[in-house]
Amino acid sequence: MSSNDNISKPFESVPKLSGKENYVVWKQRLTLALLLTRSNSFIDPNTEAPADSSLDTWTDRDNQVARAILSTTSESILSAHIDHLNDFIAELPRSRVIFKALEKLHGTSGLQYSFALGGKFLDSRCGDQEDVEAWAQYRELKLIKFDLDALCINVLLNGLPDRFGSFVDSSWTGEKNPSIEDIKVSILRCVLYWTQEVW
């Protein structure tokens, strides 16, 4: 059995990362797979490539881990990140570069993640044969402090007409999460601006 077979087996049980909605579960299972294969150091921000003769072996292992991480993503995410495997000027370890890119795009922060998780919860119904605890997602919602204010903010931002598109985009990507009052005031400013343009 090759070392590549040894490393790939634990990664097979990691659910495919499809976006922010399943990032928490994906990261937990990926972390377990990395620990089982003794590969977690490759995503550690303090790990540096060795400078001695073991660099080739270390780089081979890093490439295996990078491929294993990408194998746990959906087809669309894989196609968006596969170029990292061939990027020869990327920093090492390559595994960390890929992991950081996935974390940045699909991680558990920001209003979009809150809305994706909260919206999934609000739209769902637990079937008779389903695990009620898994369905409730209470831990994930509690972890992101999803409350009535967060729900109101998400409903306001997602319910605005298309003409508010740039305002909504800037709210999602802002450094600071806006309050309900911030959003109401901004909406009024936009409406006033558009009304003055008409007159």
C-alpha positions in Angstrom: 0.0 0.0 0.0 1.4 3.4 -1.0 1.7 6.3 1.4 -0.8 8.1 -0.7 -3.4 5.4 0.0 -2.6 5.7 3.7 -3.3 9.5 3.7 -6.4 9.4 1.5 -8.5 6.9 3.5 -9.4 9.2 6.5 -10.3 12.0 4.1 -12.9 9.9 2.3 -15.3 10.3 5.3 -15.1 14.1 5.3 -18.3 15.5 3.8 -17.8 17.6 0.7 -17.5 21.3 1.4 -20.3 22.9 -0.6 -20.2 26.4 1.0 -20.8 28.4 4.2 -23.8 26.2 5.1 -21.7 23.1 5.8 -18.4 24.7 6.7 -18.5 23.9 10.4 -19.1 20.1 9.9 -16.6 20.0 7.1 -13.9 21.7 9.2 -14.5 19.4 12.2 -14.2 16.2 10.0 -11.2 17.6 8.1 -9.4 18.4 11.3 -10.0 14.8 12.5 -8.6 13.5 9.2 -5.6 15.7 9.5 -4.9 14.5 13.0 -5.4 10.9 12.0 -2.8 11.2 9.3 -0.5 13.3 11.4 -0.8 16.1 8.9 -2.3 18.9 10.9 1.1 20.7 11.1 0.7 21.5 7.4 -2.1 23.9 8.0 -0.6 25.3 11.2 0.4 29.0 10.7 3.6 28.5 12.6 4.9 25.6 10.4 7.8 26.5 8.1 9.3 24.4 5.3 12.5 22.6 6.4 15.7 24.1 5.0 17.7 20.9 4.9 17.8 17.7 2.8 14.4 16.6 4.0 12.7 19.3 2.0 11.8 17.0 -0.9 10.1 14.5 1.3 8.3 17.2 3.2 7.2 18.9 0.0 5.8 15.5 -1.3 3.9 15.0 1.8 2.6 18.6 1.7 1.4 18.1 -1.9 -0.4 14.8 -0.8 -2.2 16.7 2.1 -3.1 19.6 -0.3 -4.7 17.1 -2.8 -6.5 15.4 0.1 -7.9 18.7 1.3 -9.2 19.6 -2.2 -10.7 16.1 -2.6 -13.1 17.1 0.3 -14.7 19.9 -1.7 -17.6 20.1 -4.2 -16.8 20.2 -7.9 -17.4 24.0 -8.1 -15.1 24.7 -5.2 -12.5 22.3 -6.5 -12.4 23.9 -9.9 -12.0 27.3 -8.3 -9.0 26.2 -6.2 -7.3 23.4 -8.2 -4.7 25.9 -9.6 -3.2 26.2 -6.2 -1.7 22.7 -6.8 0.3 23.9 -9.8 1.2 27.3 -8.4 5.0 27.0 -8.0 5.5 30.5 -6.6 2.9 30.0 -3.8 4.1 30.0 -0.2 4.7 26.7 1.5 3.1 24.7 2.9 0.8 24.4 -0.1 -1.8 22.7 2.2 -2.0 25.8 4.3 -2.5 28.1 1.3 -5.4 26.0 0.1 -6.9 25.7 3.6 -6.7 29.4 4.2 -8.3 30.2 0.9 -11.2 27.8 1.7 -11.5 29.2 5.2 -11.6 32.8 3.9 -14.3 32.1 1.3 -16.5 29.6 3.2 -15.6 30.2 6.9 -17.9 30.9 9.7 -17.8 34.6 9.9 -19.8 37.5 8.6 -23.4 38.2 7.9 -23.6 36.0 4.9 -22.7 32.9 6.9 -25.1 33.9 9.6 -27.9 34.3 7.1 -27.0 31.0 5.2 -27.2 29.1 8.5 -30.2 30.9 9.9 -32.1 30.7 6.6 -31.4 27.0 6.3 -32.7 26.5 9.8 -35.8 28.6 9.3 -36.7 26.9 6.0 -36.2 23.4 7.3 -38.6 20.8 8.8 -37.5 17.7 10.7 -38.8 14.5 9.1 -40.0 11.6 11.1 -36.9 9.5 10.5 -34.4 12.4 11.0 -32.1 13.1 14.0 -33.9 16.0 15.7 -30.7 17.2 17.4 -28.8 17.4 14.2 -31.7 19.2 12.6 -31.9 21.8 15.3 -28.4 23.1 14.6 -28.6 24.8 18.0 -24.9 24.6 18.7 -24.0 26.3 15.4 -26.6 29.0 15.8 -25.4 29.6 19.3 -21.8 29.7 18.2 -22.4 32.6 15.8 -24.7 34.3 18.3 -27.6 34.2 15.9 -30.4 36.1 17.6 -33.5 38.2 16.7 -31.3 41.2 15.7 -29.2 39.0 13.4 -32.4 37.6 11.9 -33.9 41.1 11.4 -30.7 42.4 9.7 -30.7 39.4 7.4 -34.4 39.7 6.5 -33.9 43.5 5.8 -30.9 43.0 3.6 -32.3 40.1 1.7 -35.7 41.6 1.2 -34.6 44.8 -0.4 -35.3 45.4 -4.1 -32.6 45.0 -6.7 -31.9 48.7 -6.9 -30.3 48.4 -3.3 -27.8 45.8 -4.7 -24.7 47.8 -4.1 -25.8 48.8 -0.6 -26.5 45.2 0.3 -23.1 44.0 -1.1 -21.3 46.7 0.9 -23.2 45.6 4.0 -22.2 41.9 3.6 -18.6 42.6 3.0 -18.1 45.4 5.5 -15.5 45.1 8.3 -18.2 45.7 11.0 -21.6 44.1 11.2 -24.3 46.8 10.9 -27.0 47.2 13.4 -30.7 47.3 12.6 -30.6 51.1 13.1 -27.6 51.5 10.7 -29.5 49.6 8.0 -32.7 51.6 8.5 -30.8 54.9 8.3 -28.9 53.8 5.2 -32.1 52.7 3.5 -33.7 56.1 4.2 -30.6 57.9 2.8 -30.8 55.8 -0.3 -34.5 56.5 -0.8 -33.9 60.3 -0.1 -31.1 60.3 -2.7 -33.2 58.6 -5.3 -36.2 60.9 -4.7 -34.0 64.0 -5.0 -32.6 62.7 -8.3 -36.2 62.4 -9.6 -37.1 66.0 -8.7 
